[in-house]
Amino acid sequence: LKSAGRIRPPREQSGRTMVHGMSATSLLLVAFLPLTAGDSGQVPPALRGRSRVSSAASPWTIVGPCVVDENDAECVTSPNYPEKYGNDEHCVLGVHGTNATMYAEVVQFDTERSYDRLLVNGVEYSGSKSDVVALQGAVLDSSPIIWTSDSSDAEFGWKICARDTAPETTTTTTGVPGSWLIGGPCTIDASDPACVTSPNFPDLYGNSESCEMSINGDLTRYLEVAFFATETSYDILYVNGQEYSGGDQAIRNIEGEAIQGSIAWISDESGLGIGWKICARATAPTTSTFTTTSGVPGSWVVTGACELARWDSDCVTSSGFREGLGYGHNEGCSMSIYGGVPKYLEVLSFDTDEGDDLTIDGHAFSGHHAGPAMFGMRIEGTITWSTDSDNEAGGWKICARDVAPTSTSTTTTYSPGHSWRDLGPEPLHP
């Protein structure tokens, strides 16, 4: 239950859904009444002063702060989308399509569960996109669509569309109990059918994508995370009721947990990442360290606290580097090149405390000016990183390139006295 002072969910009275004292029928009438100055005394306070939205290009009629999408007139969004909506908001929406039948397409859905709700076809929806699977492709009836948010907390909202034809959905499955059942553009990994990936992996996924995944049959499967890099806070994988985005630091905490219910993937309308690869195993992974790899020959295999760079999968960093936080005490990781493909080292940044060593081909490097000495080295075997319990620094970013880079490309970067603190953290966008 919410704390005292929170608005309770709308009450059912006489078979009608009540929204802050107004019935769905009353709101529908308001939606189609002209909102003129002379009528202002008859308009509910929550909607007063807000214009009705209707045009030949859009099938939507709206009363309240909800908005027809500027890029697709067949779609409507919560107020302020894709940013967070506000408190105590109310909208009433009607659909008038060119065809007798209109179909719902859910592009995005993220509301405060049980309290901020969208009423469609007489059914209330709240939570994440995995909670509105039944709405995708549903025929929209003539009843009003009603949006209400309560007096506290907010999420990123929703975007739904009214289409003349049912949106295409694809379902992928091997048909084997315990395997993946997928709706949407996510893909079963060709080399390991126990794994599923974001669309186009290991290349960048697309904008405004969504898919739903679950385990075929009533069998317990355990989560293994092979790779994870998405746009922080906006491109989200929902697993076991929790949201995960950005790097692998957060999602690694649930590796080995039993998969419960559906997993949903949603990307927003801007920004991209490499994506993710997750697997469903019959037994929980027993490794105590986290391994990241795309499984592509020539890519990094990283075990431990280090991280793949967000916008360049050829690069890897010490922990905390991309956030500008620096690494921690008593950390370690190992890195190698998958498939034994020849690669050469490019050092983009290097700033460590003496004794916090990056070891390459048996040689340990540390300090503020060790970068040039590593530059162009052929990567053979395993690179290791270890820190002690005394002091810390900004960290490092190294890359594996197909051709040995020339030292002239870092003349400016590694001039005397130049270090990570001058370069700043890894940018969040390319």
C-alpha positions as CSV (number, residue, x, y, z in Angstrom):
1,L,0.0,0.0,0.0
2,K,1.1,3.5,-0.6
3,S,1.8,5.8,2.3
4,A,-0.9,8.0,3.9
5,G,-2.0,10.8,1.7
6,R,-1.8,8.9,-1.6
7,I,-4.8,8.7,-3.8
8,R,-6.4,5.3,-3.7
9,P,-7.2,3.5,-6.9
10,P,-10.5,4.5,-8.6
11,R,-13.5,2.8,-7.0
12,E,-16.0,0.7,-8.8
13,Q,-19.5,2.1,-8.3
14,S,-22.6,0.7,-10.0
15,G,-20.5,-1.2,-12.5
16,R,-18.8,2.0,-13.8
17,T,-15.2,3.0,-13.4
18,M,-14.9,6.2,-11.4
19,V,-12.0,8.6,-12.1
20,H,-11.7,11.2,-9.3
21,G,-15.5,11.5,-8.9
22,M,-16.3,11.3,-12.6
23,S,-17.7,8.2,-14.3
24,A,-16.3,7.0,-17.6
25,T,-19.6,7.9,-19.2
26,S,-19.3,11.5,-18.0
27,L,-15.8,11.8,-19.2
28,L,-16.7,10.4,-22.6
29,L,-19.4,13.1,-22.9
30,V,-17.0,15.7,-22.0
31,A,-14.6,14.5,-24.7
32,F,-17.0,15.2,-27.4
33,L,-18.6,18.4,-26.1
34,P,-17.3,21.7,-27.7
35,L,-15.0,23.3,-25.2
36,T,-15.9,27.0,-25.6
37,A,-15.6,29.8,-23.1
38,G,-19.4,29.7,-22.6
39,D,-19.1,26.0,-21.6
40,S,-16.3,26.5,-19.1
41,G,-18.6,26.2,-16.1
42,Q,-19.6,22.7,-17.2
43,V,-16.1,21.3,-17.8
44,P,-14.6,19.3,-14.9
45,P,-11.8,21.3,-13.1
46,A,-9.2,18.7,-14.0
47,L,-9.8,19.3,-17.7
48,R,-10.8,22.9,-17.7
49,G,-8.9,25.1,-20.1
50,R,-7.4,22.2,-22.1
51,S,-8.4,22.1,-25.8
52,R,-9.8,19.2,-27.6
53,V,-7.4,17.7,-30.1
54,S,-8.8,16.4,-33.4
55,S,-7.8,16.6,-37.0
56,A,-8.4,14.9,-40.3
57,A,-4.9,13.4,-40.1
58,S,-5.4,11.9,-36.7
59,P,-7.9,9.3,-35.6
60,W,-7.7,10.6,-32.0
61,T,-10.0,13.0,-30.1
62,I,-8.4,14.1,-26.8
63,V,-9.5,16.1,-23.8
64,G,-6.7,16.8,-21.4
65,P,-2.9,17.0,-21.6
66,C,-2.3,13.8,-23.6
67,V,-0.7,14.6,-27.0
68,V,-0.9,13.3,-30.6
69,D,2.6,12.2,-31.6
70,E,4.1,14.9,-33.9
71,N,5.8,12.2,-36.0
72,D,2.9,9.8,-36.3
73,A,-0.6,11.2,-36.1
74,E,-2.1,7.7,-35.5
75,C,-0.3,7.6,-32.2
76,V,-1.0,9.4,-28.9
77,T,1.2,9.7,-25.8
78,S,1.1,10.5,-22.1
79,P,1.9,14.1,-21.2
80,N,5.5,15.1,-21.6
81,Y,6.5,11.8,-23.2
82,P,9.2,10.4,-23.6
83,E,10.0,12.3,-20.3
84,K,8.1,11.5,-17.1
85,Y,4.4,12.5,-16.9
86,G,3.1,14.6,-14.1
87,N,0.9,13.9,-11.0
88,D,-2.9,14.3,-10.9
89,E,-3.2,14.2,-14.7
90,H,-6.4,13.1,-16.5
91,C,-7.1,12.5,-20.2
92,V,-10.0,11.1,-22.1
93,L,-9.4,9.8,-25.6
94,G,-11.7,8.7,-28.4
95,V,-10.9,6.9,-31.7
96,H,-12.6,7.6,-35.0
97,G,-10.8,5.6,-37.7
98,T,-11.4,5.5,-41.4
99,N,-12.3,1.9,-41.0
100,A,-15.0,0.4,-38.8
101,T,-12.2,-1.5,-36.9
102,M,-9.2,0.0,-35.3
103,Y,-6.3,-2.0,-33.7
104,A,-4.1,-1.0,-30.8
105,E,-0.4,-0.9,-31.2
106,V,1.6,-0.4,-27.9
107,V,4.9,1.3,-28.7
108,Q,5.9,2.1,-25.1
109,F,4.4,1.5,-21.7
110,D,5.9,2.5,-18.3
111,T,3.6,3.7,-15.5
112,E,3.5,3.4,-11.7
113,R,2.0,0.0,-11.1
114,S,-1.5,0.0,-9.7
115,Y,-1.7,3.7,-9.3
116,D,-1.1,5.4,-12.7
117,R,-3.5,3.7,-15.1
118,L,-4.7,3.6,-18.7
119,L,-8.2,2.3,-19.2
120,V,-8.7,0.7,-22.6
121,N,-11.7,-1.4,-23.7
122,G,-12.9,-1.4,-20.1
123,V,-9.6,-2.9,-18.8
124,E,-7.1,-1.0,-16.6
125,Y,-3.4,-1.3,-17.5
126,S,-0.4,-0.2,-15.4
127,G,3.2,-1.2,-14.9
128,S,5.6,-2.1,-17.7
129,K,5.1,-3.2,-21.3
130,S,5.1,-6.8,-20.2
131,D,1.8,-6.1,-18.4
132,V,0.0,-4.9,-21.6
133,V,0.7,-7.9,-23.9
134,A,-3.0,-8.5,-24.2
135,L,-3.5,-5.0,-25.5
136,Q,-1.1,-5.3,-28.4
137,G,-3.2,-5.9,-31.6
138,A,-6.5,-5.7,-29.7
139,V,-9.5,-4.3,-31.5
140,L,-10.4,-0.9,-30.0
141,D,-14.0,-0.7,-29.0
142,S,-16.2,2.4,-28.8
143,S,-15.6,3.0,-25.0
144,P,-13.4,5.9,-24.0
145,I,-9.7,5.5,-23.2
146,I,-8.9,7.1,-19.9
147,W,-5.6,8.1,-18.5
148,T,-5.2,9.0,-14.8
149,S,-2.1,9.5,-12.6
150,D,-2.2,9.9,-8.8
151,S,-0.7,12.5,-6.6
152,S,2.9,11.1,-6.3
153,D,5.5,9.3,-8.2
154,A,5.7,9.1,-12.0
155,E,7.3,7.1,-14.7
156,F,8.2,7.6,-18.4
157,G,4.6,7.0,-19.7
158,W,3.2,5.4,-22.8
159,K,2.7,5.7,-26.5
160,I,-0.1,3.8,-28.2
161,C,-1.4,3.9,-31.8
162,A,-4.7,3.2,-33.5
163,R,-4.1,1.4,-36.8
164,D,-6.4,0.4,-39.6
165,T,-4.8,-3.0,-39.7
166,A,-3.5,-5.2,-36.9
167,P,0.2,-4.6,-36.2
168,E,2.4,-7.4,-37.3
169,T,3.8,-9.6,-34.6
170,T,6.3,-12.4,-35.0
171,T,6.7,-15.3,-32.6
172,T,9.9,-17.3,-32.6
173,T,10.4,-20.6,-30.8
174,T,12.2,-23.9,-31.2
175,G,9.1,-25.7,-29.8
176,V,11.2,-27.4,-27.2
177,P,10.1,-27.2,-23.6
178,G,12.5,-24.9,-21.7
179,S,13.4,-23.0,-24.9
180,W,12.7,-19.4,-25.6
181,L,9.3,-18.2,-26.9
182,I,9.8,-14.7,-28.5
183,G,7.3,-12.2,-29.8
184,G,8.9,-9.4,-31.8
185,P,12.3,-8.7,-33.4
186,C,14.6,-10.2,-30.8
187,T,16.5,-13.3,-32.0
188,I,17.4,-16.7,-30.8
189,D,21.2,-17.0,-31.1
190,A,22.2,-19.2,-34.0
191,S,25.2,-20.7,-32.2
192,D,23.5,-21.3,-28.9
193,P,19.6,-21.7,-28.9
194,A,19.6,-21.3,-25.2
195,C,20.4,-17.6,-25.7
196,V,18.4,-14.7,-27.1
197,T,19.7,-11.4,-28.3
198,S,18.6,-7.8,-29.0
199,P,17.7,-7.1,-32.6
200,N,20.8,-6.9,-35.0
201,F,23.2,-8.0,-32.2
202,P,26.2,-7.7,-32.1
203,D,25.6,-4.5,-34.2
204,L,23.5,-1.6,-32.9
205,Y,19.8,-2.3,-32.2
206,G,17.2,0.1,-33.6
207,N,14.9,2.8,-32.2
208,S,11.4,2.2,-31.0
209,E,11.8,-1.6,-30.9
210,S,10.1,-3.9,-28.5
211,C,9.9,-7.6,-27.9
212,E,8.6,-10.1,-25.3
213,M,10.3,-13.3,-24.2
214,S,9.3,-16.2,-22.0
215,I,10.3,-19.8,-21.4
216,N,8.3,-22.4,-23.4
217,G,6.6,-24.8,-21.0
218,D,6.5,-25.0,-17.2
219,L,10.2,-25.5,-16.7
220,T,12.6,-23.5,-14.5
221,R,15.5,-21.8,-16.3
222,Y,18.3,-19.7,-14.8
223,L,19.5,-16.4,-16.2
224,E,23.0,-16.1,-17.7
225,V,24.1,-12.7,-19.0
226,A,26.6,-12.9,-21.8
227,F,26.6,-9.3,-22.9
228,F,24.8,-6.1,-21.9
229,A,25.2,-2.5,-23.1
230,T,22.2,-0.2,-23.7
231,E,21.4,3.5,-23.6
232,T,21.1,4.3,-19.9
233,S,17.6,4.9,-18.5
234,Y,15.9,4.8,-21.9
235,D,16.6,1.4,-23.6
236,I,15.4,-1.0,-21.0
237,L,15.4,-4.8,-20.5
238,Y,12.7,-5.8,-17.9
239,V,13.7,-9.0,-16.0
240,N,11.9,-10.4,-13.0
241,G,10.0,-7.2,-12.5
242,Q,13.1,-4.9,-12.5
243,E,14.5,-2.5,-15.1
244,Y,18.0,-2.8,-16.5
245,S,19.9,-0.4,-18.8
246,G,23.3,1.0,-19.3
247,G,26.3,-1.2,-18.6
248,D,26.5,-4.7,-17.1
249,Q,27.1,-3.6,-13.5
250,A,23.4,-3.8,-12.3
251,I,22.2,-6.8,-14.3
252,R,25.1,-8.9,-13.2
253,N,23.6,-9.0,-9.7
254,I,20.7,-11.2,-10.9
255,E,22.8,-13.6,-13.0
256,G,21.9,-17.1,-11.8
257,E,18.4,-16.2,-10.7
258,A,15.4,-18.2,-11.9
259,I,13.6,-16.5,-14.8
260,Q,10.1,-15.5,-13.6
261,G,7.4,-14.7,-16.1
262,S,8.1,-12.7,-19.2
263,I,11.2,-10.6,-20.1
264,A,10.5,-7.4,-22.1
265,W,12.8,-5.3,-24.2
266,I,12.0,-1.7,-25.2
267,S,14.1,0.9,-26.9
268,D,13.1,4.6,-27.2
269,E,13.1,6.9,-30.2
270,S,16.7,8.1,-30.0
271,G,20.1,6.9,-28.9
272,L,21.4,3.4,-29.5
273,G,23.7,0.7,-28.0
274,I,25.2,-2.6,-28.9
275,G,22.4,-4.4,-27.0
276,W,22.5,-7.6,-25.1
277,K,22.7,-11.4,-25.1
278,I,21.1,-13.4,-22.3
279,C,20.7,-17.2,-21.9
280,A,18.3,-19.6,-20.2
281,R,20.2,-22.4,-18.5
282,A,18.9,-25.6,-16.9
283,T,21.3,-25.0,-14.0
284,A,22.3,-21.8,-12.4
285,P,25.7,-20.5,-13.5
286,T,28.3,-21.4,-10.9
287,T,31.0,-18.9,-11.8
288,S,31.6,-16.2,-9.2
289,T,32.9,-13.7,-11.8
290,F,31.1,-12.1,-14.6
291,T,32.2,-12.8,-18.2
292,T,31.3,-10.4,-21.0
293,T,31.6,-11.4,-24.7
294,S,29.6,-10.9,-27.8
295,G,30.9,-14.3,-29.1
296,V,32.2,-12.6,-32.3
297,P,35.7,-13.7,-33.3
298,G,38.1,-10.8,-32.7
299,S,36.0,-9.3,-29.9
300,W,36.9,-9.0,-26.2
301,V,36.2,-11.7,-23.6
302,V,36.2,-9.9,-20.3
303,T,35.9,-11.6,-16.9
304,G,35.7,-9.7,-13.7
305,A,35.2,-6.0,-12.9
306,C,36.3,-4.4,-16.2
307,E,33.7,-3.2,-18.7
308,L,33.2,-3.0,-22.5
309,A,33.1,0.6,-23.7
310,R,29.5,1.7,-24.4
311,W,30.0,3.1,-27.9
312,D,33.0,1.2,-29.2
313,S,32.9,-2.6,-28.6
314,D,36.6,-2.7,-29.6
315,C,37.4,-1.0,-26.4
316,V,37.4,-2.0,-22.7
317,T,37.8,0.1,-19.5
318,S,38.5,-0.2,-15.9
319,S,35.4,-0.1,-13.7
320,G,33.8,3.3,-13.1
321,F,35.8,4.9,-16.0
322,R,32.8,5.8,-18.2
323,E,31.0,7.4,-15.3
324,G,34.1,9.4,-14.3
325,L,34.2,7.7,-10.9
326,G,37.5,5.9,-11.1
327,Y,38.2,2.3,-10.1
328,G,38.0,0.8,-6.6
329,H,40.2,-1.1,-4.2
330,N,41.0,-4.8,-4.6
331,E,39.5,-5.2,-8.0
332,G,40.6,-7.4,-10.8
333,C,39.7,-8.7,-14.3
334,S,41.2,-10.6,-17.2
335,M,40.8,-9.9,-20.9
336,S,41.5,-11.8,-24.0
337,I,40.6,-11.8,-27.7
338,Y,37.9,-14.3,-28.7
339,G,38.9,-16.8,-31.4
340,G,42.6,-15.9,-31.4
341,V,42.2,-13.2,-34.0
342,P,45.3,-11.0,-34.2
343,K,44.7,-7.6,-32.6
344,Y,46.9,-4.6,-31.7
345,L,46.6,-2.4,-28.6
346,E,45.5,1.2,-28.8
347,V,45.7,3.1,-25.5
348,L,43.2,6.0,-25.3
349,S,43.6,6.8,-21.6
350,F,45.8,5.5,-18.7
351,D,46.0,6.8,-15.2
352,T,46.6,4.3,-12.3
353,D,48.2,4.4,-8.9
354,E,51.6,2.8,-8.6
355,G,51.0,-0.9,-7.9
356,D,47.6,-1.0,-9.6
357,D,48.9,-2.9,-12.6
358,L,47.7,-3.7,-16.1
359,T,49.8,-6.7,-17.1
360,I,50.4,-7.5,-20.8
361,D,52.6,-10.3,-22.1
362,G,54.2,-10.5,-18.7
363,H,55.0,-6.8,-18.4
364,A,53.2,-4.8,-15.6
365,F,52.2,-1.2,-16.4
366,S,51.0,1.4,-13.9
367,G,51.3,5.1,-13.2
368,H,50.2,8.2,-15.2
369,H,52.4,7.9,-18.3
370,A,52.7,4.3,-19.1
371,G,50.3,4.5,-22.1
372,P,52.8,5.1,-24.9
373,A,54.9,2.1,-23.8
374,M,51.9,-0.2,-24.4
375,F,50.8,1.4,-27.6
376,G,50.8,-0.9,-30.7
377,M,51.6,-4.0,-28.8
378,R,50.2,-7.2,-30.3
379,I,47.6,-8.7,-27.9
380,E,48.7,-12.3,-27.2
381,G,47.2,-14.4,-24.4
382,T,45.4,-12.8,-21.5
383,I,45.7,-9.2,-20.2
384,T,45.1,-8.9,-16.4
385,W,44.2,-5.9,-14.2
386,S,44.6,-5.8,-10.4
387,T,44.4,-3.1,-7.8
388,D,45.6,-3.0,-4.3
389,S,43.9,-1.7,-1.1
390,D,45.8,1.6,-1.1
391,N,44.8,4.7,-3.2
392,E,43.1,4.7,-6.6
393,A,43.0,6.8,-9.7
394,G,40.9,7.5,-12.8
395,G,41.6,4.2,-14.7
396,W,42.1,3.3,-18.3
397,K,40.6,2.7,-21.7
398,I,42.3,0.4,-24.2
399,C,41.1,-0.9,-27.6
400,A,41.9,-3.9,-29.8
401,R,42.4,-2.8,-33.4
402,D,42.9,-4.8,-36.6
403,V,46.0,-2.8,-37.6
404,A,48.7,-1.6,-35.3
405,P,48.0,2.1,-34.6
406,T,50.9,4.6,-35.0
407,S,52.2,6.4,-31.9
408,T,51.7,9.8,-33.7
409,S,48.0,9.5,-33.2
410,T,48.5,10.0,-29.4
411,T,51.1,12.8,-29.5
412,T,48.7,15.3,-28.0
413,T,47.0,12.8,-25.7
414,Y,50.2,11.7,-24.0
415,S,52.2,14.8,-23.8
416,P,54.1,15.1,-20.4
417,G,51.8,15.5,-17.5
418,H,48.7,14.6,-19.5
419,S,46.5,12.0,-17.8
420,W,42.9,10.8,-17.6
421,R,41.9,13.6,-15.3
422,D,42.5,16.0,-18.2
423,L,40.6,13.8,-20.7
424,G,37.5,13.4,-18.6
425,P,35.1,10.4,-18.5
426,E,34.0,8.4,-21.5
427,P,31.2,10.3,-23.3
428,L,27.6,9.0,-23.0
429,H,27.1,9.4,-26.8
430,P,29.3,8.9,-29.8
